[in-house]
């Protein structure tokens, strides 16, 4: 939005319940489309800047921002991206060498490499022949032998970046360098940054100290109260300022429309504040944002310094890729921007959040660039790599904390939306539709807006800042004429969306979201122009300020942003449109119900289709539940359950074996008061309390009592996961605990932790009860790696001892799932060294053979005889094979359940469209010349279509079960029902070679009765279909026998007593099917569920069904009493 004059407009054409899913699925597509479009704008600005000359002084930034988007040739975009990624220039504070990975031969180097490495020709003759740096030189010959060994070791690493920095010395000059390595398409790039010998970060202890400073800052972030993103951002800028010493540190957030905003700032007192400024998207181009996801920390030491060129092998087909280089030179446009704002040096760090709920897997598609933490300095400034690396860890921790806060804010927003929707629906049930705009809460409370309105049955109900009635009627006409086939529209600029009357609305109404309730009824939300919403949080911005609007400068960007958005509102966020669309789906059926009734005072009926679909799948879940019960009872993992009062209602064989308490004796006992040890009561009580509220804790250690006379003084230690148990209405009715017996390990570990003397005999014991153990010194270097760790990881003790646990051991040797996992491990390790123990931290890695290992990490401080902390001691607990198998089966069953529910929801939704097509075709055929047979066929087809639609839309198993299903009664011909029922089995009859015998009196065909035609049709069709399936084939037969008779009631009305017999020879239905139909509350087969439901529907219509098996045949006997319309009964009597 901010980067050009384009409006953000979305026209919605989804259908009913799939719409929300489709809208959400389209959000990512929209983001990608915006990013691609932004590349074009960035490329155009780049071209304009390039044409302005080397100084860029003639470049009018504000005018370029406001210029309407023009088409940009593909070659120009390619040139722009190549300039950013393969510019062939580096910053002069270091030098660069690129080598072929297989031969270590130089394939490229920077022009200043010879000078910095001391390889320039000597003015004084030397006896030793100096090394020469040129294309083809062996890079190892340029550095001291120990340095060459370190480089060769790094070249062989799987994850080369985890070993950065490598501390090496030039062979000629002896100068130390930080070597920062990364792989590219043609080899390995070595960035060499000079290091001062007095730099404390050069030593391992110094590098670890940088990590400790970051961990301290991380601990401060984690100690902040939740629910305050502003406080989190304010804290991180203060921490970064202390760590790095820059004059200004800002948190820069990217909004959904790609423009940026400074949301937090810490600065030197004399500097101008930038807090609250908004910037166009072009200020940080998409190409640069892409680079930040590849290389998360970017330092510019001096924007005035001349860049250094790169010399490369002529055989390389394209310039060297410098995306991952720490030395990559800034683009001229960015350097000019920095100079204009008086910032000579900068450090920018990416804030990445994981858009998936699962643990970050390192998949870049799951990661989103939320914003940047940007540091500025008024003079040249260089931060050594170890400190920058520590800052990167801090940013990863900030991203994790921010992600949790964003998820919390999203959950709170969803709760608010659901609460508002519930109250609005309640108003509809109690009042007319106008209540949603005339009472509180109103539709304005659903999303952030300046005004809202309901346009219902030609009347206008405005609320807040809205157009006049004449203007809204004009908007409605425009919508019907230009977007009549859509279900809604959202735009941040009515003018750019094509509405000709936008100018007359002024700044008060710029953005609009509209939801179509019916073809003539609408809900509107309105927003005023963006400039009204912008809060300037720094020095007051006077219009008479003499800022040069043409120069690239924060204030110029802010002015350009305000200029661009002055005729636009803030864009409608994805979550807001989801809320609007969800309310739209709820209201549609309500409004239709209100329109269809003749009683204006009747209440609206909210037809929650999604809930219907969930209930259709509920009985699918019950069969899975039975499988789970069998699994639990025979599981080798201890599993038990409690009700809402905390009393045992489930106790499997394994837990009975461990505790010595039988299933019968355990039932009804209080978990907290009768079964757990005193020291575990508080933790178990808290565990229960949280689980009964839906908050499921995992990996909690509890101590249970034992009841065998031999073990009465002993205890059982379990690590349990708490799972909330829910009924079919999703109400929590108890808690299930899946545990792992860790008694043996606990005893050993407790003894081990308290041992003060020589513990090597225990650590390296091959006893399987000894857990995997490793330890670090106070510099996080590995100093212990026991036999169990060797077995678990595949890495020998000799190959691990002395390596850094963070990066080398866990990172390079044992791969972790993404940088976030390494950050969490680093925090746990440093916390332990600092005296803060961590218990049962979820820790996962890949062993030497690539097998994924999941464990619980316990990290304790290591102390010497004097009590001084000298490192960390770490234990791993591995889930037993039995528990892993149990959890694996449980996950598979849950996955199967979810898949079935998805299938049901998908089928119920997608089948509606072809059914609508059938209905429309039937309507067309009705208006053509048809003979009587054709009309009957058409009527049968229409009846089957209506039956299917009724099943899809109206089936609510709960209402059938409790007898509250509402029947839709009307007059119909009994013959039409029989025709429709028979038509549904004809194809199967022919496939199975069966003969259908109809014993139906002629008068039945024209007999008019009163009742729920489609339900009767559904019931009879299901009974007939099951008999067809079970009839002997081929050459078998089925018979339908209908016997009607008249009954007079005590009043003047007449009932038709109808007996339907559906007969087939042979054994008939399988016993399980009959059991499901008549006796089982838990069905086994889908056919049994259908028969059971049909029997209950029949009972609601005061009918009954019997299944009778005789010696050579079996049959359904269905009995129904149906009222006759008065005129029909009179004609029959005559």
N, C-alpha and C positions, 0 to 999 in steps of 0.2 A: 504493500500500500504506500509506504512512505517513499519508496524509491522511484516512483513514476506516477503518472496520472491514471494508472489503471485502477478500477474499482474492484473490490472483492465481492463478487456476486455469485450466488449459488441458487440454481433452480432445482427443486426436488421433484423427482418423479417416481418415488418408491411406492410400494403397495403394502398397506396394513403392517402386519407384525414383522415382516422382513425388513422394513424400512430402517429401523434403528440400526440393525446389523449392517445394512448396506451403507448407511451414512457413516458409521464408524469405520467401516472398511475403506471408505473413500477418503477418510482424513489423511491417511498416509499418502495416497495418490495425489491429493491436493497439495501436500507439503512438497512432494517431489516435483510436481508441475510448477509450483511457485519457485522452487530452487532453480529449475532449468530456465524458467523465464528470467530469473534474476541474473543468471550468467550472461544473458544477452545484454541486459542493461549495464552490467559491470564492464563487459567488453566494449560497449559503445563509449562509456566514460573513459576507459583506458585509451581508446583510440584518440579521443578529443584531447586528452592530456598529452599523449605522445606528439600530437601535431602542434602543441603549444610551445615547443622548444625545450631545451635542456633544463632551464630554470623553472618552467611551469608557471611563470608569473602571469602569462596571458590567459591562463585557464580560469574561466568563470564557473566556479563550482556550483553556486546557487542556481545559475541559469541552466547548467547542464542537468542538474537534478530535476528541474521543473519541465524540461523538454519532453514532449510526447515521445513515447517509445517508437523508434524507427527500426525497420528490419536491418539486421546486421549480417553480412555475408559469413558463411561458415568458416571461410579461411581466416577471417578477422577474429572469430571466437577461438579458433585453434591457435592462432598466433598469440592471443592474449593468455591462454592457458599455458602455452609453452614458455612464455616470458616469466610467468609466475613459478612454474615448476622446474624449468630447465633454462634458467636465465644465464647460466655460465658465469656468475659473479658471487663472490663471498665477501664477508666483512674482514677488515684487515687485522683484527685483534688475534687471529689465529691463522693457521694454514691447513690445507686439505690435500690428502693423497688418496687416490682410488687404486685398488689392486685387483688383479684377476685372482679369484678365490682358489683356484687349483694350483697356480704356479707362484703366487705372491709377487708377480711382476707388476710394476706400476703401469696403469693404463691412463692415468690423468693425475695432474697435480696443479696446485694454485701457483700463481706467478711469484708469490712471496715465500714459498716453501723453502727454497734454497737459502734465503736470507735468514729466516727464523731458525732453521736447523743448523746454521753455521756452515753451509756448504758452498758459500761464495768463494771465488778465487782469492788466495792469500796474497797480500801485498809483499809479505816477507817470505822468501822461499822456504819450503819445509821439506824435510827428508821423507816424511810419510806422504804417500799419495792420497789426497783427499777423496772421499767417496763422491761420486757424481750422481745427481738426481736427474734422470731423464726417463723418457718412455722406455719401458723394458727393464728398468733397474729392479733388482730384488729388494723389496722394501726392508727386509730384515737386516741388510747390510748398513742401513742408515742409522741404526740404533745400537745401543750397547748389547752384548750377548744376553744378559738377564732380561733386558727389555724385549729382545727378539723372541726369547722363549715364551714370555707372557703373551706376545702378539700371536705366536703360532698356537698357543693353547686357546686363545680367544677365537681364532679363526675356525677351530674345530668344534666350537660350542654350537649346540642346536639353537639356543636362543641367545644370539650374540649380544643383544642389547642389555641383557640382565647382568653382564659382567662389567658394564661401564661404571665409572671410568677406569681405564688401565693406565697405571702410572709408569711412564717410560722416560728414558733419557736419550738425548741425541748423542750419537757416537762421536761426532766431531767436537761439539761445543760442551757436551755434558749437561746441557740445560734440561730441566724436567718439563714434561708435558702431560696434560690429561689427554689420553687417546680415547675418543668417543666413537665407537664403531657401529655401523649398521649395514645391512645387506641391501643391494639394489639389483636391478635386472641384469647388470653386466659384471657384478663383482661385489667388493666390499669397500665402503667409503670410510676413511679414517680422518675424523676431524681432530686436529691437534691444537689444543688451547694451552698457551704457556702458563706454567704454574710457578709462583714465587716459592723459593725454598723455605721461606719462613711461614708460608701459608699453613695454618694448623690443619686445614682440610686435607693436606697431602697424606697425612698418616691415616692408618685405618681407624685409630681412635678418634681422629678429627672428623672423619667421614661419619663415624657412628654418632659423634656428638651432634652433627647436623641432623641426623635422623632423630636423635633424642629431643632436639628442639622442636622438630616437626611433631613428634608424638606428644610432647607437652601441649603444643597448640591444638592437636587433635583432641586430647583429653578435655581441654577447655570447651571445645565445640560440643563434645558429647555430654558435658555437664550442664549445658544450657537447658532451660525448660522448653518442652516441646510446644509446637503450635505457633511459633513466631519466626517466620522466615526472615523478616527484617532484622531481628536480633542476631540470627545466625550469620547473615551477610555482614552486619556491622562488626561482629566478632572476628570474622575471617580477615577483613581488611586490616584490622588492628594487629592481628597475629602476623600477617605477611609483612606489614610495615616494620614490625619489630625484628623479624627474621632477616629481611633484606636491606633495610635502611633507605628505601626509595622515598622521595619527597611526597609522592602522591600514590595512593593505592585505591582502586575502584573496583566494584563489582558491576559488571556490565551484562544486563539480561537481554536475551533475544525474545521478542514477542512472536506470536503465531504468524503475524504478517511479515516477519523477518526484520522489522525495524528494531533498534536497540534503545535501551534506557539505562542510565546510571542509577542503581538502586541503593548503593552504599559507597561511602567515601571516607578515607582517612588521609589528611594532607598536612603539609607544613602550614602554619597559621597565616603566612603572608600570601599564599597562593589563592587565586580565584577559585571558588567552588564550582564543581560541575554536577553536583548531586541534583537529580531530578531532570537533567537534560535528556531529551529524546533525539535520536539520530536516524537519518534515512538508512535503509538497508545497504546502500552502496558504500557507506563508511567502512564497513568490514565486508568485502566482497565474498561471494559464495566460494570462490576458489580458495581464498584464505581460510574460510571456515572449514572447508574440506581438509586443508593441510593441518589444521589444529586437531582434527581427529586422528591424524597420522602421527604428528609430533606435537605433544601436548604442552610443551614449554618453548617459548620463542623469545630470545633476548636480542635486542639491538643495543650495542654498546655506545655508538656515536653516530647519529644520523647525518652529521656533516662529513664524516670520513669517506674518502674515495674508495669505491669498491675495487676488489682485486679480481682479475680475470682467471679463468681456469684453462690450462693447456691440456689437451687430451689426444689420445691416439687417433690418428686420421681414419683408422679402420672402423671406429665406432660410428654407427649409422646415424646417431642423433646426439645432441648435447646431453651431458651427464645429468641424471635426475638428482636434484638437491632437496627433494621434499623432506627427507629425514635428517638433513644436515643442520647442526647447531650453528653453523657459520653462514648459512644462506643470506645473501645481501637483501636488504629491504627494497621493495619496488620504489621507483622514483616518486610516484604519487604519494605513497605513505611517508617517505622521508620528508617530502615537502610539507605534508600535513603536520608532522611532528615539529618541524622547524617553525612553522607558523604559530604553533601554540606554545613555543618556548620550551619544549621538551626535547632534550638532547638524547637521552637514553630511555629505554623502555624494557619491561619484562611482561609478557602476556602469557597467561596460563589458562588452558581450557578447563571448563567445568562440564564434565560429561555425566549424564545420568542414564540409567538403564531403563528403557521404556517397557521392558517385560517385567513380570512379577517374579520370575525365577531368578536364581542366582546368576550373576553376570557370567556369561560363557566366553566372553571375548569376541563374540560375533559382532562385527561393526554395524550390522543392520539393526541390532537391538539397542545400539547406543545413540544418544541424541546430544548434540552440543547445546546445552541450556544457556550458556553464556561464557564470559571470560572474567578472570581477575587480572586487571591491567595495572601495572606500576609505571610511573613516569618519574624522571629525574631531570633537573635543570642543568646538569653537567654530565659528562661521560661517566658511565658506571659499568663495571664488570663484576658479575657475581660468579664465583667459582662453581664448577659443575656439581660437586657434591652437595652444595647448598641448594642449587637449582633442583637437584634430584630429590632432596628432602622436601622442597616446595611442591614438587609433583606429587609426592606421597600425601602431603597436606591437601592438595586439590582433589585427589581421589577420595580421601576421607570426607572432605567437604561435599563432594558429589553424592557420596553414600548417604550422608546426613540430610542433605538437601532433598534427595529422592524420597527418603522417609517422610520428611515434612510435606513434600508435595503430595504424596499418597495420602497422608493424614488430611491435608486440606481438601483433596479430591473426595475422600470419604465423607468429610463433614458437609461438603457441598452437595454430594449425592443424598445424604440424609436430609438436608434442608429441602432439596427438590422433592424427595419422596414425601416428606411431611407436608409440604405445600400442596403437592398433587392430591394427597389424601384428603386434606381439608377442602380443596376445591371440589373434589368428587363428592364429598359429604354435602357440600352446599347444593350440588346438582340433585342429589337424592332428596334433599329437604326443601329445595326452593326452585325457582325458575332459573334458566341459564344465565340470566342477567346478574345473579348473585356473585359470579366470579369477577365482576368488575365493580359491583356496588358495595360489597362487604369486605371484611378483612379476615384472612389475607386475601389479596386479589392476584390477578395474573401478573401484576407488576412485581410481586414478590418472588416470582419464579426465576427471573433473570435480571441482570443489571440493565436498567433502561430509564429513560426520562419520561416516557409515557406509554400507555397501552390502550387498546380499545377492542370492543366486540362489535362486529357488524352482523346482526341477526335478524332475519326476516325483514330486511330493508330498513331496520332501525339501527341507530348509531349510539353506542354507549362508550364515551371517551373517559380516560382517566390520566391525569398528569398532562405533560406537554404533548399535544397531539394536533394533527391538522383539523381544520374546521369540517363541518358535516359536508359542505359542498366539495371541499378538497378530497375528503375520504371517498365520496361517491365517484369522483374523477379517478382516483387511484384504483378503486374496484373495477371501473370500466376498463382501465389500462391493463389490469391483471387478467381480466376475462378475455380481452382481445389479444394480448400478447403472450400470456402464460396460462391459458385456459386449460391446457392438458396437464398441468403440473399439480403437485400436492402442496407446494409452498415455495417461498422465495426468501432469500436473505441477502442483503447488500449493505455495504457501508457508505454507498453514494447512490442515491436515487437518480441523480443527474446522469452519472456514468452508466447506470443500469438501463438507461433509455427512457426514463419517465420525463415527458416534456414539461410537466408542470412543476418540476423540482425547484426552479428558481423562485416561484411564488411562496414556497415553504420557508425560504430563508435558511439561516443557520440553526433554527430551532429544531427542524426535522431534516436530518441528512441521511441517517441509516434507518433501515426498516427490516423487520423479520415478520413474515406473514405465514400463517398456517391455515390451509383450507379445511374447514370442518365439513361443509357440504359444498355443492356447486355454487351456492349463493351466500353462504355464511362463512365469516372469516374472523380469525384472531390476529391482532396486530400488536407489535412492540416497536417503539420508536426511540431513536437516539439522536442527540444534538451533535454538533460538530466537535471534532476531537480536541481542538484548542481549548475548549471549555473544560475538558477533563484534565488537562496537563497541569500538574502542580509544580511550580518552580520552587525548588527547595533551597537554592543558594542565594546569592546576592540578587537583589531585585533587578529585574531586566527592564530597563527603560527603553521606550521606543526611540528616544533621541540619542541612544548610545551610538558612537561613531565607529562601530565595528565595520570592517570592510567585508561586505557580503560576498564579494567575489572570491576572497581567499578561503582556502580550506582550513577551517578552524572550528572548534566545538560550538561556539556561538553561531557561526555561519551555518553549520549543519543543523543546529536547532531551529534557526530562522527558516532554513530550507524545508525542514520537516513541517513546521507550522504552516508554511506557504502551501505545501503539497496537501496537507490534511485539512485545510480550513473549510473545505466543502465536503468533508467526510466525517463520519463518526468513527469511534473505536470499532474494530471489526468484531463480528459475532464469533465467539470462541466455539470450538467443537463441542465442548461439554454443554454450553448454553443451547446449541441447536439440538443436541440430544434430548435435553430437558423439554424443549418446546415440542419436539416431534413426539416424545413420549406422551405428553399431555394431549397432543392432537389425536393420537390413536385412541386414547381413553374417551375423548369427547365425541368422536365421530359416531360411534354406535349409540351413545346417549342421545345425541341430537336427532338421530334417525328415529329412535324409539319415541321421542317427544313429538316429532312430526307425524309419526304413523298413528298416534292415538287420537281418538275424538275427544277425550277428556283432558282439557287443558291443565287441570289440577293434578293429573297423574304424575307419579314420580318417575324420574329417569332411571333406566336400568343400565348399570355399568356392566358391559359384557367383556370381561377380562379374558381374551382369547389365549393369552400366553399361559395363564393359570390353567385353562382347560387342557392345553397341550401337556403341561406338567402332570396333570392328574391322569391323562391317558397313559403316561409312562410309569405311573406309580406302581401298578401291578407288575410291570416289567421288573421293577426293582425288588419286589417281594420274592421273586424266584431267585434272584441273586442273593437276597438276604438269607434264604434257606441254605444256599451253598456256603455262605459265610459262616453260618451257625455250625455247620458240620466241620468246616475248616478250623474254627476257633476251638471246638471241643477236642479235636485231635491234634492241635498244634503242639509243637515241642517248645514253643515260647510261652512264658507265663502271661495269661490274659485274664483279666477280671473286669467286672462292670458294677456300677452302682446306680441307684435311682436318684431322683432329685433330693431325697433326704439323706443321701450319702450311705444308704444301706445296700449291702451286697445283693445283686440280683443276677450275677453271672460269675462263674468260678470254674475255669477249665482244669483239665487233669494235671497239667504241668504245675500250676500254682498250688494245687492241692498237694502234689508230691513234695514241693519245696518247703511248704509251711507245715505239712503234717495235718492240715485241716481239710476234712472231706467236704465235698460239694454240699451235702445235706446240712452239715454243721455250719458252713460258711454263710448260707443263705439267710438274709435278714440281719446279719451283724453289721454294726457301724464300722466303716472303714477307719475313721479317725479315732474313735474311742475304744474299739475292741481289737483292732488288727495291727496298727502301726505302733512303733516304739515312741516313747515320749518325745525324743529329740526330733522326730519327723512329723509330729502332729501339726505344728505350725505351717510347715511347707506343704503338707498334704491338704490341710484345710484351705490354704490359699490356692493350691492347684485345683481343688474342687470348685471353689468359688468362681475362679476365672473360667473354668471349662463350662460351668452351668450358665455362664453369660456368653458363651461362644468363643472365648479366647483360649485356644488350644496350645498349651505349653509342651515342649518336647525336651527330651534328654534330662529329666528331673530324677535325681537319686532319692529313693525312699527306703526306709528300713522297716521291715515287717517282722512281727513276732513269729515264733515257731511253737507248735502245739504237740509235737511228739515228746514223750517223756525223756527220750534220749537227747533231744535237741532243745529242750525247753529253755536252756540258758543261752542258746545261740540266737543268731538273727539272720535274716535273709536280706541281702541288698539287691535292689532292682533299679535299673535305669528305665524309666517309663515315658511313653508318649501318651498324652491325654487327648482323647477324641470325643467331642460332644455327640451324644446319641440323639437323633431326631426322629419324630414320627412323620407320617406322610404329609402332615400339614406344616412341616419344618419347625415344629415346636421342640425345644430341647427337653428331653424326658430323662436324661441321665448322662453318665460319662463312662466311656470304655477306656481301659488302660492296656496298652500293649507294651510288654516289658522285656528286659534282658537281664538274666541273672549274672551279676558281677560280684557275687559274694567272695569267690576265691581270689579274684583280682584285687578286690578291696582290701582283703586281709593282708595280701602281699604288699600292696602299695602303702597301706598304713604303716606296716612295719618298716618298709623301705624309707619312707619320708622321715621317720623318727630316728633312723640310724645316724649316728654322728661320726662314726669311724670309717674304716675302709669298707666300701660297698661294692667293689669291683666283682667280688665273687657272686653277688646277687645279680648285678646288672647283666653280666655275661653268662649267666646260667642258661643252659638250653631248656630248662624246665618250661613247658608250655604255659604255666601259670604266670610267668614273668612277662609283663606287657612290653610292647615296643617302647623303648626309652631313648631319648637323645638329650644332649645338654649343650649349653653355650657358655662361653666366657662373657665378661662384661662388654666385649666388643662385638657380640653376636656371632663369633666364630665358633664352629662346631668343635667341641672337645670331648664328646661322648656319643657313641652310636652302637647300641648293643646288638646282640645276636638276633633278637626278635625284629629289630629295625632292618637288619640285613635281609632277613627272610621276607619281611613285608615289602620292602622297596626294591630288592634286587641289587642294591648298591652296597659294596663291601665297606667295612669300617676304614680300611686304609685309604680308600679313594675318597672318603668324605671328611675325615678329620682334618681340621685346619681350614676348611672352606667356610665362606660366609653363609650362614643359614638362610638369610634373606637374599635371594637372587641366585646364588650359586647352587646351594643344596636344593632348596625349595624354590624353583623357578627354572633353573637350567637342568639339573639332574632329574629332579622330580617336578615335572611340569604342573603348574597350577592353572585353574580355569580363569584366565583373565587377570588384569592388573588389580582389580578390586580385591581379589583373594589374597594377593601378595601384600596389599596395604593392610588388610585385616590381620594377617599373620604377623607382620612387622609390629603392629600396635600391641598384640598379645605378648610378643616376645619382649619388647621394651618395657611394657607394663610389669612383667615378671621380674625383669632385672631391676626395675625401680621399686620393687617390693609389693606390687599389686598382683595377687594371684588371679588366675583365670581357670574356671572349672568347666569342663565338658563343652568346649568351644567347637562347633561343627567345622571340620577341617577335611578337605578333599584334595587329592592330587593323583597324578598318573605315575605308576611305578616304572621301572627301567624298561619293561616290555610293553608299555602303553596301556596296561590294565588300570582302570579307574578304581581308586581306593577311597572309601568313605570312612571317616573316623571321628572320634571326639577327642579333642586336645585339652589336656590339663597342664598348665604351665605354672610352676612355683619358683620362687627365688632360690638360688643356691647360696649358701653361707659357709664361711670357713669356721674354724674352731673359735675364733674371736667374735663370731656373729656378724662379720662384715659380708655384705652381698657381693658375690664374685661372679654372678651369672644367672642363668635360668636352667631349671630342670623340667623336662617335658615328658609326659606320658601320653600314649595313644590308646584309646579303647576302640576295638573293632567289633562291630555287630556280629553276633554269632551266626553261623550259616542258617540255623533254624529261624532266627528272627528275620534275617534277610529274606529267606524264602517266604515267610509269613507276610512280610510287608510287600514283597514282590507280587504275591498272589492278590493281596488286597488292592494294590495299585492297578493290577490288570483287571480285576472285577470292577473297580470304580471307573476305569477307562471304558470298559465294556458298557457299563450303565450309562455313562455320559454319551457314548456313541449311539446307543439305542434311543436315548432321549432326543439327540440331535436328528436322528433319522425320522422319529415321529414328528418332531416339530417341522422338519423340512417337508415331509410328505403332506402333512396337514396344510402347510402354507402353499406349497407349489401346486397342489392338485386343484386349488381354487380357480386358477386362471383357465385351465382347459375346461373345467366345469362351466365357467362363465361363457366360454366359447360354445359349448354344447347348448346351453340355455339360449344364447343368441341365435344359434342356427335353428333351434326348434321354433323360436318366434318368427324367424323368416319363413320357415316351412308352413307355419300356420296360416300365413297370408297368401299361400299359393293354392291352386286348384288340386285338391286331393280327393281320392275316392274313400269310401268308408274304412277299408282295410288299412289304407295308408294313415288315415286319421287315428285309428286305434294304435298303430305302431308308434306314431308320434306321441300319443298320450302316454303310452308305456315308457318310452324313452324319457319323457319329461318327468314322470313319476320316479323313475330310477335316479335321475339327476337330482331331484329334490331330496330324495332319501339320502343320497351320498352327502350332499351339502349339509343336511341336518345333522348327520353323524359327525361331520368334521367340525361344524360350528357349535353345536349345542350339547354334545355328549359331555356330561360332567359325572364321572363315576361316583363322586361323593353324593350328589343329589339322587342318583339312582339307588345307592346303598341305603340312604336314610329316608327314602320315600318322598323327597321334596321336589322331584322332577316335575316341571310344569308341562302338562300336555296341551297341545294345540289342536283343539277339536273343531270339526266342521263337517259339512255334509259331503259324502262321496259315494261312488258306486262300488259295491263289493267286487264286482267283476273286474274293475280297473285294478284293484289291489292284486287279485289273483293273476291277472295278465303280467303285471310288473314283477311279481314274485317268480313266476315260471320263467320269465325272460332272463332272469339272473342266473339260472342254472342250465340253460339250454346248451351253451357251448361245452360245459363240462359233461353233460349227458352224452353229447355226440362223441367227445373224445374218449369216453369210457365205454361206448357202445351200449348204453342203457336205453330202455324203452320207458316212456312216461305215460301212465294211464290216468286219465282224468275222469273222475266220477263226480260231476258237478251238475246239479240241476240247472236247467236253462234259466229259471227265474232269478237265479243268483246274479247273473250277469248284469241285470238292470235293477237290482235291489239297492235302494238308496238308504244308507244308514248314517249315523252321527257318531263321530269319534276322531281319534288322532290317526289319520290315514297313514302317514309316513312311519309312525311307530309300529303300527300293525304290520305294515309292509316289511319293515326291518326285521321284526320278530319272526314272521312266517318264512321269510327268505333265509334267515340264518338256520332255522330248523330244517328246512328243505335241503339247503346246501350241505349240511353235515350228513344227512341221510344219503345224498348222492355220493359223497366221498366214501361212505362205508358200504354201499351196495356192492354185491359180488359182480365182477366184471370179467370178460364181456358177457353179453347175452343175458344180463340181469334186467330188473325192472323196478320201477317205483310207481306208487299209486297215490294220488291226491283225492281224498274223498271228503266232500263238504255236505254236511247235513244241517239245514236250517229249520227252525221252528219258531213260532210266535209265542210270546208270553205277555200277559197283561199285568201291569203293575197295579198297586193299590189305587193309584190315581188314574188318570185318563190316558196315560202314555202307554206305548207299545214297545216291547223289547224284542229284538231278533236274537234268539239263542242259536249260536252257530258252533258246530263241532267240526274241527278240521282234523282229519287223520292223514298222516304222512307215513306211508308204509313201504318197507322194503324187505326182501327175503334174507335169510341168513342170520348171522350173529349180531349184526348191527353195530352200534357204537362201541368203541373200546371201553372197558370198565373205568379207566382213569378219566375219560371224558365225562362219563356219567357222574363220577365222583366230583369232578370240578363243577359240574352244572348244579348239583343238588346239595352237596354237603361241605365242600371245601371253602373255608374263608381265604385260604391261600391256594391259588390255582397253579397248575403246573404247565398247562398248554394254552396257547393263544386261543385255540378253538373253544377250550373249556371256559375261558374268560368270556368269550362272546355269548355262549349258551347261558352262562350264569347271569350275565347282564340282561339278556333277552327274557329270561324267566322272571327277573325282578321287574322289568318294564311291564311285562304281561300282568304281573300281580298289581301294579299301580293302576292298570285299566280294569281291575276287578275280574281278571281272567286267571286261568290256571293251565298248567301243562303237566302231563304225565308221560313217562317213557315206559312203555310196556314191551316186555320180551316174551314171546311165545315160543313154541317148539320149533317152528320153521320160519318164523318171521318176527319182526319187531316194528314198533311204530310210535310216533309222537301223537298224543291226543291233546289237542289245544281247544279249550272251551272259552268262548267270549259271549257276553251279553252286550249288544249294541242298541242304543235307542234308535227309533225310526222317527224321521220328521213326520209331523202330523198329517201332512197331505199324502205322504207315501203310505202310511199305515191305513189311511182311509181307502185309498185305491186298492190296496191288497184285500182289505175286508170286503170290498164290493165284489 
